[in-house]
Amino acid sequence: MIIPPLDSDVYAMARQAAPGWDVRMIEAEWRSWVTEVPRSPEMAFLGFCRKWYDKRGRP
């Protein structure tokens, strides 16, 4: 299973969803966690970022 590269605009949105976190690190965690290619990888990643921040808060 290979998830295609994310659109570059999604990283700015990810930084807003998880302020203070390294979104590339979160992306690596997300890619290792995902079991199948999502219908919308960008939206799935942003949702993961929001949940990441909700669970952990600011670093």
C-alpha positions as CSV (number, residue, x, y, z in Angstrom):
1,M,0.0,0.0,0.0
2,I,1.5,3.3,-1.0
3,I,-0.2,6.6,-0.1
4,P,0.7,9.2,-2.7
5,P,2.5,12.4,-1.6
6,L,0.2,14.9,0.0
7,D,-0.6,18.2,-1.6
8,S,1.8,20.9,-0.4
9,D,-1.1,23.1,0.8
10,V,-2.1,20.5,3.4
11,Y,1.0,21.1,5.5
12,A,0.0,24.7,6.3
13,M,-3.5,23.4,7.3
14,A,-1.8,20.6,9.4
15,R,0.2,23.3,11.2
16,Q,-3.0,25.0,12.1
17,A,-4.6,21.7,13.2
18,A,-1.6,20.8,15.4
19,P,0.1,24.0,16.4
20,G,3.7,23.6,17.6
21,W,4.1,20.1,16.3
22,D,6.4,18.9,13.6
23,V,3.8,18.0,10.9
24,R,6.3,15.9,9.0
25,M,6.8,13.7,12.1
26,I,3.0,13.5,12.5
27,E,2.8,12.5,8.9
28,A,5.3,9.7,9.4
29,E,3.2,8.4,12.4
30,W,0.1,8.6,10.3
31,R,1.6,6.7,7.4
32,S,2.7,3.9,9.7
33,W,-0.7,3.8,11.4
34,V,-2.9,3.8,8.2
35,T,-3.9,0.3,7.1
36,E,-5.4,1.2,3.7
37,V,-5.2,4.1,1.3
38,P,-7.9,6.6,2.3
39,R,-10.3,8.0,-0.2
40,S,-9.0,11.5,0.5
41,P,-5.5,11.2,2.0
42,E,-5.3,15.0,2.7
43,M,-8.5,15.1,4.7
44,A,-7.6,11.9,6.5
45,F,-4.2,13.3,7.5
46,L,-5.7,16.6,8.7
47,G,-8.2,14.6,10.8
48,F,-5.3,12.7,12.3
49,C,-3.5,15.9,13.1
50,R,-6.6,17.3,14.9
51,K,-6.9,14.1,17.0
52,W,-3.1,14.2,17.6
53,Y,-3.4,17.7,19.0
54,D,-6.6,16.9,21.0
55,K,-4.8,14.0,22.7
56,R,-1.5,15.7,23.3
57,G,-2.0,19.4,23.3
58,R,1.0,21.7,22.6
59,P,4.4,20.0,22.6
